[in-house]
Amino acid sequence: MLVYILSLFPEALEAYLANGVLRIARESGKLDVRLLNFRDFTKDKHRSVDDRPFGGGPGMVLRPEPIFEAIEWVESREGTFHKVLLTPEGRPFRQSKAEELSGKEKLLFLCGRYEGFDQRVLDGFPWEFVSLGDFVLSGGELPALVVLEATVRLLPGVLGDEESIVHESFTTGLLDHPHYTRPRDFRGSKVPEVLASGDHEAIRKWRAQQSLERTRRLRPDLLESREPR
């Protein structure tokens, strides 16, 4: 998968990309991620990327010229990308969307700042608007990393145990079941006997029941609005 991330602060992304699942994906050749500062596509001596909004109001708005130039530069060399814009206006990000994005060969993420983008940026390309939730951050870098990791870890061969993906929270529309490891008894809290029984069918049923009960207790909204899969 080839990924471009357009940001005013690419250095903020580098450390995370160099660790964990994303590092493994890059080193294995499953992921080629490239950071691009769209400030580099400005034409004036001050390298301006923002300006005051027409009509007045607080804050600054990202200008269209450097963003258009950056995207056109990328696609003139690499072909057409599926473009994702991180914005509170987007649809809430779900596991099903990560699965969908993992099937794309090329992704381009645009990270905003300040009061947002000139509307012509939104109108000028076929974006998929994605949101992490109903809150505001200072920029799109953190959301881009979240969406990228959730997507990349689904690529075949990235995780050491492919089966773990199948049993994760939200993959089935429910929260994951509880997990235990050694010691069997920690300060009087013991591992459920069924998990040490060796009875795989009993373990499967226990985990399914626990998953349902945990979802009902912690996230009942998931039971009310489970996405069709």
C-alpha positions in Angstrom: 0.0 0.0 0.0 1.3 3.4 -1.0 0.3 6.3 1.4 1.0 10.0 1.2 0.2 12.2 4.2 0.1 15.9 3.5 0.7 18.0 6.6 2.3 21.2 7.8 4.0 19.3 10.6 5.3 16.0 9.0 8.0 15.8 11.8 5.2 15.2 14.3 4.3 12.0 12.5 7.8 10.5 12.0 8.4 9.0 15.5 5.1 7.1 15.5 5.6 5.8 12.0 9.0 4.4 13.1 7.5 2.2 15.8 5.1 -0.7 16.3 2.8 -2.0 13.6 3.5 0.8 11.2 7.2 0.2 11.4 6.7 -3.6 10.9 4.5 -2.9 7.8 7.1 -0.5 6.4 10.0 -2.8 6.9 8.2 -5.8 5.4 7.3 -3.8 2.3 3.6 -3.9 3.0 3.5 -0.2 3.5 5.2 2.7 1.7 4.3 5.9 3.6 5.6 9.3 2.4 5.2 12.6 4.3 4.8 15.7 2.3 4.7 19.3 3.7 2.3 21.3 1.5 4.1 24.4 2.7 6.8 23.4 0.2 4.4 24.2 -2.6 3.9 27.8 -1.8 5.1 30.5 -4.2 5.7 33.6 -2.0 8.9 34.3 -0.1 7.0 33.9 3.3 5.8 30.5 2.3 2.3 31.4 3.4 -0.3 28.7 3.6 -3.1 30.6 5.4 -4.9 33.9 5.3 -7.8 35.8 6.9 -11.3 34.7 6.0 -13.4 36.7 3.6 -16.3 38.2 5.5 -14.4 38.5 8.7 -14.3 36.2 11.7 -11.7 34.7 14.0 -8.7 32.6 13.0 -7.0 31.8 9.7 -8.1 29.7 6.8 -5.8 27.4 4.8 -5.4 28.7 1.2 -6.2 26.4 -1.8 -3.1 27.0 -3.9 -0.4 25.0 -2.1 -2.8 22.1 -1.4 -3.9 21.9 -5.0 -0.3 22.1 -6.1 0.8 19.3 -3.7 -2.0 16.9 -4.6 -1.5 17.5 -8.3 2.2 16.9 -7.9 1.7 13.6 -6.2 -0.9 12.3 -8.7 1.1 13.4 -11.7 3.8 11.0 -10.5 2.0 8.2 -8.8 -1.5 8.2 -10.4 -4.9 8.7 -8.7 -5.2 8.2 -5.0 -8.2 7.5 -2.7 -8.2 10.8 -0.8 -9.2 11.0 2.9 -9.7 14.3 4.6 -9.7 14.3 8.4 -12.5 16.6 9.6 -15.2 16.8 12.3 -17.6 17.0 9.4 -16.9 13.5 8.3 -18.6 10.2 9.0 -17.4 8.6 12.3 -14.6 6.2 11.7 -15.5 2.5 12.3 -13.7 -0.8 12.0 -15.8 -1.5 8.9 -14.2 1.6 7.2 -10.7 0.4 8.2 -11.5 -2.9 6.5 -12.7 -1.0 3.4 -9.6 1.2 3.3 -7.3 -1.7 3.7 -8.4 -2.8 0.2 -7.1 0.4 -1.4 -3.7 0.3 -3.1 -3.1 4.0 -2.7 -4.3 6.4 0.0 -3.7 10.1 0.5 -4.5 11.8 3.8 -4.8 15.6 4.1 -4.3 17.0 7.6 -5.8 20.4 8.3 -4.9 23.2 10.7 -6.3 26.5 12.0 -9.9 27.2 11.1 -9.9 24.7 8.3 -9.7 24.7 4.5 -10.8 27.1 1.9 -14.1 25.6 0.6 -12.5 25.2 -2.9 -10.2 22.5 -1.5 -13.2 20.5 -0.4 -14.9 21.1 -3.7 -11.9 20.4 -5.9 -11.3 16.7 -5.2 -13.4 13.6 -4.6 -12.7 13.4 -0.8 -13.9 10.9 1.7 -14.5 12.9 4.9 -13.6 11.0 8.0 -14.0 12.0 11.7 -12.8 10.4 14.9 -15.7 11.9 16.8 -17.6 15.0 17.8 -14.7 17.0 19.2 -12.0 19.4 17.8 -8.3 18.9 17.6 -5.6 21.4 16.5 -4.8 19.4 13.4 -5.4 16.2 11.4 -2.1 14.5 12.2 -3.3 12.4 15.1 -6.5 11.3 13.3 -4.5 10.4 10.2 -2.2 8.1 12.3 -5.2 6.5 14.0 -6.9 5.8 10.7 -3.7 4.6 9.1 -2.8 2.1 11.8 -6.3 0.7 12.1 -6.2 0.2 8.3 -2.6 -1.1 7.9 -2.8 -3.7 10.7 -5.5 -5.4 8.5 -3.1 -5.9 5.6 -2.2 -9.6 5.1 1.1 -10.5 6.7 1.4 -7.4 8.9 0.4 -9.0 12.2 2.2 -12.1 13.4 -1.1 -13.9 14.2 -3.7 -13.4 11.5 -6.4 -15.0 13.6 -6.1 -12.2 16.2 -7.8 -9.8 13.8 -10.9 -12.0 13.6 -11.5 -11.9 17.3 -10.9 -8.2 18.0 -13.4 -5.7 19.3 -15.8 -4.4 16.7 -14.8 -7.0 14.1 -18.0 -8.9 15.0 -19.8 -5.7 16.0 -19.2 -6.5 19.7 -16.5 -5.7 22.3 -13.8 -8.3 22.8 -14.0 -10.8 25.6 -11.7 -10.6 28.7 -8.2 -11.9 28.4 -6.0 -13.6 31.1 -2.5 -14.8 31.4 -0.2 -16.0 34.2 -0.3 -16.0 37.1 -3.4 -18.1 37.7 -4.0 -16.4 41.0 -3.1 -12.7 41.4 -3.8 -11.3 44.8 -6.8 -13.5 45.2 -8.2 -12.8 41.7 -8.2 -16.1 39.8 -8.4 -16.9 36.1 -11.8 -18.4 35.3 -11.5 -22.2 35.4 -13.0 -22.7 32.0 -10.0 -21.0 30.3 -7.7 -23.6 31.9 -10.0 -26.6 31.2 -8.7 -27.4 27.7 -12.4 -27.7 26.5 -12.2 -25.6 23.4 -16.0 -25.6 22.8 -16.7 -24.5 26.4 -14.0 -21.8 26.0 -15.6 -20.5 22.8 -19.0 -20.3 24.4 -17.7 -18.5 27.5 -15.9 -16.0 25.4 -19.0 -15.4 23.2 -21.1 -14.9 26.3 -18.5 -12.6 27.9 -18.3 -10.5 24.7 -22.0 -10.0 24.6 -22.3 -9.2 28.3 -19.4 -6.8 28.2 -20.9 -5.0 25.2 -24.3 -4.8 26.9 -22.7 -3.3 30.0 -20.2 -0.9 28.5 -21.5 -0.1 25.0 -25.2 -0.9 24.7 -25.4 1.5 21.8 -23.5 -1.1 19.7 -26.3 -3.6 20.3 -28.9 -1.0 19.3 -27.2 0.0 16.1 -25.0 -2.8 14.9 -23.8 -2.2 11.4 -24.9 -4.8 8.8 -21.9 -6.7 7.7 
